[in-house]
Amino acid sequence: MNRFRVVKYIAYAVEAVLVFVLQTTPYLLPEVFGGKGIILLPLAVSIAVFEPDIPAMIFAVVCGFLADCSYSGAVGFYTIMLVIMCFIVSTLTKNYIRTNLLTTMLAAFIGIPLIIFLQFVFYYLLAGYTDGWSFFVRHYIPRIIYTLVFMPVMYGLNSVINKRLGDT
């Protein structure tokens, strides 16, 4: 394994830990309608656009586990969803589409709202809570938007890491 690749993977791991600390520290990021964005989702997607499928899925497991620990209360939901999404994104960017901000944002605008919507369905609607759709509009849509705001930042950061520590 190339020594730059090892350093790059260490940088990704440090980035995941820092993002986890950033999103879980109380009062560090403002809450919008009682919720914070799940910054680990754009991080995992931005890593997946630059990496082959196996490393992308490994970092999806790391980011998903950290997101599960901080948001869902049950280990597994974000991990499974991110592994599936990052495998698809990595495969698409390696074989079919070009890696740039536009395609990354497109993948994020499709995948991240889908993951958060599925969380709402599994943990809110299927749990039998009433007034579900107004809760979705008031709390989940702002969370989706808040999460997607971080996508260009994560893409830019990982683009720099990938260019500096690429396998060249």
GROMACS elastic network, one bead per residue, 0.5 to 0.9 nm:
[ bonds ]
;  ai    aj funct       b0    kb
    1     4     6  0.85231   500
    1     5     6  0.69513   500
    1     6     6  0.73480   500
    2     5     6  0.52572   500
    2     6     6  0.67052   500
    2     7     6  0.89973   500
    2   167     6  0.68853   500
    3     6     6  0.51462   500
    3     7     6  0.63881   500
    3     8     6  0.86101   500
    3   167     6  0.87817   500
    4     7     6  0.50535   500
    4     8     6  0.60185   500
    4     9     6  0.86019   500
    4   164     6  0.88012   500
    4   165     6  0.52798   500
    4   166     6  0.66614   500
    4   167     6  0.65155   500
    4   168     6  0.86563   500
    5     9     6  0.61590   500
    5    10     6  0.85629   500
    5   165     6  0.66269   500
    5   166     6  0.67221   500
    5   167     6  0.62551   500
    6     9     6  0.51505   500
    6    10     6  0.62017   500
    6    11     6  0.85842   500
    7    10     6  0.50236   500
    7    11     6  0.61240   500
    7    12     6  0.86609   500
    7   165     6  0.72373   500
    8    12     6  0.62807   500
    8    13     6  0.87087   500
    8   161     6  0.67486   500
    8   162     6  0.71726   500
    8   164     6  0.86814   500
    8   165     6  0.57110   500
    8   166     6  0.75925   500
    9    13     6  0.62044   500
    9    14     6  0.86171   500
    9    55     6  0.85484   500
    9    59     6  0.88549   500
   10    13     6  0.50200   500
   10    14     6  0.61464   500
   10    15     6  0.84357   500
   11    14     6  0.51319   500
   11    15     6  0.60256   500
   11    16     6  0.86200   500
   11   161     6  0.76738   500
   12    16     6  0.61863   500
   12    17     6  0.87579   500
   12    43     6  0.89643   500
   12    47     6  0.77251   500
   12    59     6  0.79137   500
   12   158     6  0.80024   500
   12   161     6  0.83961   500
   13    16     6  0.50615   500
   13    17     6  0.63734   500
   13    18     6  0.86534   500
   13    59     6  0.77079   500
   13    62     6  0.81384   500
   14    17     6  0.51673   500
   14    18     6  0.61342   500
   14    19     6  0.85586   500
   15    18     6  0.50843   500
   15    19     6  0.60597   500
   15    20     6  0.84910   500
   15    43     6  0.83934   500
   16    19     6  0.51617   500
   16    20     6  0.60908   500
   16    21     6  0.86465   500
   16    40     6  0.70268   500
   16    43     6  0.73501   500
   16    44     6  0.84869   500
   16    59     6  0.84692   500
   16    62     6  0.76727   500
   16    63     6  0.64372   500
   16    66     6  0.83492   500
   17    20     6  0.50253   500
   17    21     6  0.62280   500
   17    22     6  0.85493   500
   17    63     6  0.86883   500
   17    66     6  0.83363   500
   18    21     6  0.50893   500
   18    22     6  0.60377   500
   18    23     6  0.86454   500
   19    23     6  0.60990   500
   19    24     6  0.84791   500
   19    39     6  0.67257   500
   19    40     6  0.65680   500
   19    43     6  0.82125   500
   20    23     6  0.53446   500
   20    24     6  0.60812   500
   20    25     6  0.84384   500
   20    39     6  0.78315   500
   20    40     6  0.69135   500
   20    63     6  0.83098   500
   20    66     6  0.66329   500
   20    67     6  0.76240   500
   20    70     6  0.81028   500
   21    24     6  0.52804   500
   21    25     6  0.58266   500
   22    25     6  0.56940   500
   22    26     6  0.88200   500
   22    28     6  0.69481   500
   22    29     6  0.74686   500
   22    39     6  0.86635   500
   23    26     6  0.80562   500
   23    28     6  0.76545   500
   23    29     6  0.68902   500
   23    36     6  0.74511   500
   23    37     6  0.76132   500
   23    38     6  0.71746   500
   23    39     6  0.67381   500
   23    40     6  0.83789   500
   23    70     6  0.84857   500
   24    27     6  0.88956   500
   24    28     6  0.82668   500
   24    29     6  0.87618   500
   24    70     6  0.66888   500
   24    71     6  0.89997   500
   25    28     6  0.57501   500
   25    29     6  0.78213   500
   26    29     6  0.74995   500
   26    30     6  0.89224   500
   27    30     6  0.62440   500
   27    31     6  0.79573   500
   29    36     6  0.74458   500
   30    35     6  0.85232   500
   30    36     6  0.71082   500
   31    34     6  0.54518   500
   31    35     6  0.50272   500
   31    36     6  0.50091   500
   31    37     6  0.81929   500
   32    35     6  0.53722   500
   32    36     6  0.63196   500
   32    37     6  0.85251   500
   32   139     6  0.82524   500
   32   142     6  0.66637   500
   32   143     6  0.74664   500
   32   146     6  0.78175   500
   33    36     6  0.84451   500
   33   138     6  0.69750   500
   33   139     6  0.60316   500
   33   142     6  0.70697   500
   33   143     6  0.84031   500
   34   139     6  0.70971   500
   35   139     6  0.68477   500
   35   140     6  0.82280   500
   35   142     6  0.78341   500
   35   143     6  0.62397   500
   35   146     6  0.89248   500
   36    39     6  0.86532   500
   36   142     6  0.85748   500
   36   143     6  0.61192   500
   36   146     6  0.69715   500
   36   147     6  0.78487   500
   37    40     6  0.87693   500
   37   142     6  0.82596   500
   37   143     6  0.51277   500
   37   144     6  0.69288   500
   37   145     6  0.77937   500
   37   148     6  0.80196   500
   37   149     6  0.86317   500
   37   150     6  0.84393   500
   38    41     6  0.59938   500
   38    42     6  0.79490   500
   38    67     6  0.71377   500
   38    71     6  0.79549   500
   38   143     6  0.75324   500
   38   144     6  0.82564   500
   38   146     6  0.79033   500
   38   147     6  0.53717   500
   38   148     6  0.88327   500
   39    42     6  0.57819   500
   39    43     6  0.64920   500
   39    44     6  0.89450   500
   39    67     6  0.85839   500
   39   146     6  0.85835   500
   39   147     6  0.57230   500
   39   148     6  0.82782   500
   39   150     6  0.65145   500
   39   151     6  0.82200   500
   39   154     6  0.87111   500
   40    44     6  0.61640   500
   40    45     6  0.86799   500
   40    63     6  0.55698   500
   40    64     6  0.73797   500
   40    66     6  0.77321   500
   40    67     6  0.64000   500
   40   147     6  0.86646   500
   41    44     6  0.52868   500
   41    45     6  0.63414   500
   41    46     6  0.86404   500
   41    60     6  0.84794   500
   41    63     6  0.71252   500
   41    64     6  0.76360   500
   41    67     6  0.79567   500
   41    78     6  0.85542   500
   41    82     6  0.73712   500
   41   108     6  0.87075   500
   41   112     6  0.69039   500
   41   147     6  0.75409   500
   41   148     6  0.87866   500
   41   151     6  0.85837   500
   42    45     6  0.50381   500
   42    46     6  0.59442   500
   42    47     6  0.85077   500
   42   108     6  0.70548   500
   42   112     6  0.77434   500
   42   147     6  0.71746   500
   42   148     6  0.70190   500
   42   149     6  0.89731   500
   42   150     6  0.65524   500
   42   151     6  0.50138   500
   42   152     6  0.85008   500
   42   153     6  0.88430   500
   42   154     6  0.63730   500
   42   155     6  0.79421   500
   43    46     6  0.51768   500
   43    47     6  0.62443   500
   43    48     6  0.86266   500
   43    60     6  0.88578   500
   43    63     6  0.76538   500
   43   150     6  0.83935   500
   43   151     6  0.73576   500
   43   154     6  0.55441   500
   43   155     6  0.76350   500
   43   158     6  0.83174   500
   44    47     6  0.51919   500
   44    48     6  0.61635   500
   44    49     6  0.89164   500
   44    56     6  0.75459   500
   44    57     6  0.86924   500
   44    59     6  0.64441   500
   44    60     6  0.54045   500
   44    61     6  0.88640   500
   44    62     6  0.86513   500
   44    63     6  0.61940   500
   44    64     6  0.81636   500
   44    82     6  0.73047   500
   44    86     6  0.69726   500
   44   154     6  0.88698   500
   45    49     6  0.64716   500
   45    56     6  0.83513   500
   45    60     6  0.79927   500
   45    82     6  0.80934   500
   45    85     6  0.77325   500
   45    86     6  0.59460   500
   45    89     6  0.72603   500
   45    90     6  0.85282   500
   45   104     6  0.77253   500
   45   107     6  0.80698   500
   45   108     6  0.69908   500
   45   111     6  0.89435   500
   45   112     6  0.88342   500
   45   151     6  0.83447   500
   45   154     6  0.86839   500
   45   155     6  0.83787   500
   46    49     6  0.54797   500
   46    50     6  0.70595   500
   46    86     6  0.89707   500
   46   104     6  0.71249   500
   46   108     6  0.87986   500
   46   151     6  0.74258   500
   46   152     6  0.87609   500
   46   154     6  0.60807   500
   46   155     6  0.50256   500
   46   156     6  0.85668   500
   46   157     6  0.87710   500
   46   158     6  0.65113   500
   46   159     6  0.82311   500
   47    50     6  0.55396   500
   47    51     6  0.62739   500
   47    55     6  0.88023   500
   47    56     6  0.63485   500
   47    59     6  0.75351   500
   47    60     6  0.85091   500
   47    86     6  0.83558   500
   47    90     6  0.86493   500
   47   154     6  0.84723   500
   47   155     6  0.78543   500
   47   158     6  0.64929   500
   47   159     6  0.87241   500
   48    51     6  0.52500   500
   48    52     6  0.72512   500
   48    53     6  0.73207   500
   48    55     6  0.79512   500
   48    57     6  0.76190   500
   48    59     6  0.81266   500
   48    60     6  0.80115   500
   48    85     6  0.88384   500
   48    86     6  0.53504   500
   48    87     6  0.73932   500
   48    88     6  0.87810   500
   48    89     6  0.61952   500
   48    91     6  0.87432   500
   48    93     6  0.84403   500
   49    52     6  0.81588   500
   49    56     6  0.80589   500
   49    86     6  0.80321   500
   49    89     6  0.61971   500
   49    90     6  0.52462   500
   49    91     6  0.85559   500
   49    92     6  0.83894   500
   49    93     6  0.58516   500
   49    94     6  0.78911   500
   49    99     6  0.63664   500
   49   100     6  0.85773   500
   49   104     6  0.70016   500
   49   155     6  0.87380   500
   50    56     6  0.81970   500
   50    90     6  0.73042   500
   50    93     6  0.78229   500
   50    94     6  0.83306   500
   50    99     6  0.73991   500
   50   158     6  0.79324   500
   50   159     6  0.76884   500
   50   162     6  0.69820   500
   51    54     6  0.80928   500
   51    55     6  0.62251   500
   51    56     6  0.55851   500
   51    90     6  0.64854   500
   51    93     6  0.89237   500
   51    94     6  0.82416   500
   51   162     6  0.88778   500
   52    55     6  0.59370   500
   52    56     6  0.60648   500
   52    57     6  0.86730   500
   52    87     6  0.85426   500
   52    90     6  0.59374   500
   52    91     6  0.73043   500
   52    93     6  0.89349   500
   52    94     6  0.70764   500
   53    56     6  0.50263   500
   53    57     6  0.60283   500
   53    58     6  0.86093   500
   53    86     6  0.74844   500
   53    87     6  0.53712   500
   53    88     6  0.81657   500
   53    89     6  0.84761   500
   53    90     6  0.53343   500
   53    91     6  0.62371   500
   53    94     6  0.86583   500
   54    57     6  0.51488   500
   54    58     6  0.62142   500
   54    59     6  0.87640   500
   54    87     6  0.77541   500
   54    90     6  0.89336   500
   55    59     6  0.62639   500
   55    60     6  0.84343   500
   56    59     6  0.53337   500
   56    60     6  0.60720   500
   56    61     6  0.87129   500
   56    83     6  0.79452   500
   56    86     6  0.60039   500
   56    87     6  0.66762   500
   56    89     6  0.88913   500
   56    90     6  0.66999   500
   57    61     6  0.61581   500
   57    62     6  0.86496   500
   57    82     6  0.77997   500
   57    83     6  0.51031   500
   57    84     6  0.78820   500
   57    85     6  0.87687   500
   57    86     6  0.59885   500
   57    87     6  0.59960   500
   57    90     6  0.87008   500
   58    61     6  0.51335   500
   58    62     6  0.64532   500
   58    63     6  0.87756   500
   58    83     6  0.78122   500
   59    63     6  0.60353   500
   59    64     6  0.81955   500
   59    83     6  0.84204   500
   59    86     6  0.87846   500
   60    63     6  0.51266   500
   60    64     6  0.56545   500
   60    65     6  0.82420   500
   60    78     6  0.88082   500
   60    79     6  0.66494   500
   60    80     6  0.85344   500
   60    81     6  0.87567   500
   60    82     6  0.53235   500
   60    83     6  0.51422   500
   60    84     6  0.86154   500
   60    85     6  0.85006   500
   60    86     6  0.64183   500
   60    87     6  0.86926   500
   61    64     6  0.50092   500
   61    65     6  0.58701   500
   61    66     6  0.84706   500
   61    78     6  0.84435   500
   61    79     6  0.51847   500
   61    80     6  0.76171   500
   61    82     6  0.71013   500
   61    83     6  0.62091   500
   62    65     6  0.52824   500
   62    66     6  0.62909   500
   62    67     6  0.86345   500
   62    79     6  0.76521   500
   63    66     6  0.51657   500
   63    67     6  0.60694   500
   63    68     6  0.85015   500
   63    78     6  0.81939   500
   63    79     6  0.72408   500
   63    82     6  0.78995   500
   64    68     6  0.59719   500
   64    69     6  0.85154   500
   64    75     6  0.85968   500
   64    76     6  0.75993   500
   64    77     6  0.77296   500
   64    80     6  0.73546   500
   64    81     6  0.78168   500
   64    82     6  0.60173   500
   64    83     6  0.78122   500
   65    69     6  0.61683   500
   65    70     6  0.86892   500
   65    75     6  0.65260   500
   65    76     6  0.69450   500
   65    77     6  0.86087   500
   65    78     6  0.68742   500
   65    79     6  0.54207   500
   66    69     6  0.50799   500
   66    70     6  0.63019   500
   66    71     6  0.85761   500
   66    75     6  0.88830   500
   66    78     6  0.86779   500
   66    79     6  0.84713   500
   67    70     6  0.51365   500
   67    71     6  0.57286   500
   67    72     6  0.72591   500
   67    75     6  0.86901   500
   67    78     6  0.63659   500
   67    79     6  0.78261   500
   68    71     6  0.54540   500
   68    72     6  0.50208   500
   68    73     6  0.61446   500
   68    74     6  0.60954   500
   68    75     6  0.50965   500
   68    76     6  0.65540   500
   68    77     6  0.67146   500
   68    78     6  0.57201   500
   68    79     6  0.70616   500
   69    72     6  0.67885   500
   69    73     6  0.60703   500
   69    74     6  0.71663   500
   69    75     6  0.64732   500
   70    73     6  0.69144   500
   71    74     6  0.83826   500
   72    75     6  0.73799   500
   72    76     6  0.88120   500
   72    77     6  0.74111   500
   72    78     6  0.77919   500
   72   119     6  0.80358   500
   72   123     6  0.83389   500
   74    77     6  0.70170   500
   75    78     6  0.77213   500
   75    79     6  0.75286   500
   76    79     6  0.50347   500
   76    80     6  0.58809   500
   76    81     6  0.84089   500
   77    80     6  0.54597   500
   77    81     6  0.62061   500
   77    82     6  0.85217   500
   77   119     6  0.76646   500
   78    81     6  0.50607   500
   78    82     6  0.57595   500
   78    83     6  0.83017   500
   78   115     6  0.77409   500
   78   119     6  0.84009   500
   79    82     6  0.53290   500
   79    83     6  0.61007   500
   79    84     6  0.86961   500
   80    83     6  0.52671   500
   80    84     6  0.63668   500
   80    85     6  0.86763   500
   81    84     6  0.53365   500
   81    85     6  0.61592   500
   81    86     6  0.85437   500
   81   115     6  0.65062   500
   82    86     6  0.57372   500
   82    87     6  0.82286   500
   82   115     6  0.80991   500
   83    86     6  0.52636   500
   83    87     6  0.60077   500
   83    88     6  0.85889   500
   84    87     6  0.52989   500
   84    88     6  0.63464   500
   84    89     6  0.87203   500
   85    88     6  0.52099   500
   85    89     6  0.61097   500
   85    90     6  0.84955   500
   85   111     6  0.66855   500
   85   112     6  0.87256   500
   85   115     6  0.88298   500
   86    90     6  0.58096   500
   86    91     6  0.82874   500
   87    90     6  0.52213   500
   87    91     6  0.60254   500
   87    92     6  0.84950   500
   88    91     6  0.52006   500
   88    92     6  0.60565   500
   88    93     6  0.85963   500
   89    92     6  0.51405   500
   89    93     6  0.61041   500
   89    94     6  0.85085   500
   89   104     6  0.84751   500
   89   107     6  0.70064   500
   90    93     6  0.52567   500
   90    94     6  0.60472   500
   90    95     6  0.84932   500
   91    94     6  0.52388   500
   91    95     6  0.59919   500
   91    96     6  0.77289   500
   92    95     6  0.53619   500
   92    96     6  0.50382   500
   92    97     6  0.58469   500
   92    98     6  0.85217   500
   93    96     6  0.58489   500
   93    98     6  0.57963   500
   93    99     6  0.57971   500
   93   103     6  0.85511   500
   93   104     6  0.88880   500
   94    97     6  0.70956   500
   94    98     6  0.77859   500
   94    99     6  0.81853   500
   95    98     6  0.85378   500
   97   103     6  0.75265   500
   98   103     6  0.71264   500
   99   102     6  0.82529   500
   99   103     6  0.64527   500
   99   104     6  0.69254   500
  100   103     6  0.56440   500
  100   104     6  0.61633   500
  100   105     6  0.85953   500
  100   155     6  0.87494   500
  101   104     6  0.50562   500
  101   105     6  0.59473   500
  101   106     6  0.84613   500
  101   152     6  0.71379   500
  101   155     6  0.69855   500
  101   156     6  0.82642   500
  102   105     6  0.51797   500
  102   106     6  0.61391   500
  102   107     6  0.86870   500
  103   107     6  0.61768   500
  103   108     6  0.85297   500
  104   107     6  0.51452   500
  104   108     6  0.61442   500
  104   109     6  0.85485   500
  104   151     6  0.82566   500
  104   152     6  0.85740   500
  104   155     6  0.76538   500
  105   109     6  0.59148   500
  105   110     6  0.85366   500
  105   148     6  0.83925   500
  105   151     6  0.69051   500
  105   152     6  0.74181   500
  105   155     6  0.87984   500
  106   109     6  0.50669   500
  106   110     6  0.63132   500
  106   111     6  0.85668   500
  107   110     6  0.52760   500
  107   111     6  0.58992   500
  107   112     6  0.80889   500
  108   111     6  0.51606   500
  108   112     6  0.53615   500
  108   113     6  0.78421   500
  108   148     6  0.71679   500
  108   151     6  0.73476   500
  109   112     6  0.61094   500
  109   113     6  0.64967   500
  109   114     6  0.85845   500
  109   148     6  0.72414   500
  110   113     6  0.62198   500
  110   114     6  0.64483   500
  111   114     6  0.51102   500
  111   115     6  0.62209   500
  111   116     6  0.87761   500
  112   115     6  0.51480   500
  112   116     6  0.62783   500
  112   117     6  0.84725   500
  112   144     6  0.72778   500
  112   147     6  0.80473   500
  112   148     6  0.75808   500
  113   116     6  0.51428   500
  113   117     6  0.58645   500
  113   118     6  0.84493   500
  113   141     6  0.83785   500
  113   144     6  0.58116   500
  113   145     6  0.85313   500
  113   147     6  0.89914   500
  113   148     6  0.85699   500
  114   117     6  0.50356   500
  114   118     6  0.60997   500
  114   119     6  0.85925   500
  115   118     6  0.51347   500
  115   119     6  0.62727   500
  115   120     6  0.87558   500
  116   120     6  0.63257   500
  116   121     6  0.87355   500
  116   140     6  0.73932   500
  116   141     6  0.89092   500
  116   143     6  0.83007   500
  116   144     6  0.68889   500
  117   120     6  0.50043   500
  117   121     6  0.62694   500
  117   122     6  0.87084   500
  117   136     6  0.84542   500
  117   140     6  0.76538   500
  117   141     6  0.88520   500
  117   144     6  0.87145   500
  118   122     6  0.60564   500
  118   123     6  0.83197   500
  119   122     6  0.52482   500
  119   123     6  0.57708   500
  119   124     6  0.76954   500
  120   123     6  0.54095   500
  120   124     6  0.51611   500
  120   125     6  0.65891   500
  120   126     6  0.86443   500
  120   132     6  0.87375   500
  120   136     6  0.73331   500
  120   140     6  0.75547   500
  121   124     6  0.55784   500
  121   126     6  0.60173   500
  121   127     6  0.84196   500
  122   125     6  0.62947   500
  122   126     6  0.53618   500
  122   127     6  0.70729   500
  123   126     6  0.63311   500
  123   127     6  0.58667   500
  123   128     6  0.89565   500
  124   127     6  0.51714   500
  124   128     6  0.67039   500
  124   129     6  0.59636   500
  124   130     6  0.87446   500
  124   132     6  0.70780   500
  125   128     6  0.54445   500
  125   129     6  0.59428   500
  125   130     6  0.78276   500
  125   132     6  0.62402   500
  125   133     6  0.87774   500
  126   129     6  0.76881   500
  128   132     6  0.87694   500
  129   132     6  0.64061   500
  130   133     6  0.86810   500
  130   135     6  0.89865   500
  131   134     6  0.58841   500
  131   135     6  0.64318   500
  131   136     6  0.88779   500
  132   135     6  0.51032   500
  132   136     6  0.61365   500
  132   137     6  0.87573   500
  133   137     6  0.62022   500
  133   138     6  0.85584   500
  134   137     6  0.50566   500
  134   138     6  0.60799   500
  134   139     6  0.84222   500
  135   138     6  0.51154   500
  135   139     6  0.57576   500
  135   140     6  0.72433   500
  136   139     6  0.54345   500
  136   141     6  0.63487   500
  136   142     6  0.89755   500
  137   140     6  0.60124   500
  137   141     6  0.53662   500
  137   142     6  0.76725   500
  138   141     6  0.66180   500
  138   142     6  0.69560   500
  139   142     6  0.57357   500
  139   143     6  0.63955   500
  139   144     6  0.89305   500
  140   144     6  0.61362   500
  140   145     6  0.86618   500
  141   144     6  0.50119   500
  141   145     6  0.62536   500
  141   146     6  0.84922   500
  142   145     6  0.50950   500
  142   146     6  0.59085   500
  142   147     6  0.84398   500
  143   147     6  0.60041   500
  143   148     6  0.85574   500
  144   147     6  0.51606   500
  144   148     6  0.62034   500
  144   149     6  0.87381   500
  145   148     6  0.51264   500
  145   149     6  0.62631   500
  146   149     6  0.53571   500
  146   150     6  0.73091   500
  147   150     6  0.57892   500
  147   151     6  0.73551   500
  148   151     6  0.52680   500
  148   152     6  0.81754   500
  149   152     6  0.70292   500
  149   153     6  0.79686   500
  150   153     6  0.52948   500
  150   154     6  0.62012   500
  150   155     6  0.85958   500
  151   154     6  0.52011   500
  151   155     6  0.60189   500
  151   156     6  0.85297   500
  152   155     6  0.50027   500
  152   156     6  0.60103   500
  152   157     6  0.85319   500
  153   156     6  0.51857   500
  153   157     6  0.61731   500
  153   158     6  0.86166   500
  154   157     6  0.51365   500
  154   158     6  0.60684   500
  154   159     6  0.82956   500
  155   158     6  0.52790   500
  155   159     6  0.58366   500
  155   160     6  0.85891   500
  156   160     6  0.62952   500
  156   161     6  0.87086   500
  157   160     6  0.53216   500
  157   161     6  0.63842   500
  157   162     6  0.86831   500
  158   162     6  0.58961   500
  158   163     6  0.84213   500
  159   162     6  0.50680   500
  159   163     6  0.60917   500
  159   164     6  0.85437   500
  160   163     6  0.51587   500
  160   164     6  0.60554   500
  160   165     6  0.83610   500
  161   164     6  0.52771   500
  161   165     6  0.58349   500
  161   166     6  0.76804   500
  162   165     6  0.52796   500
  162   167     6  0.85254   500
  163   166     6  0.53289   500
  163   167     6  0.89004   500
  165   168     6  0.80904   500
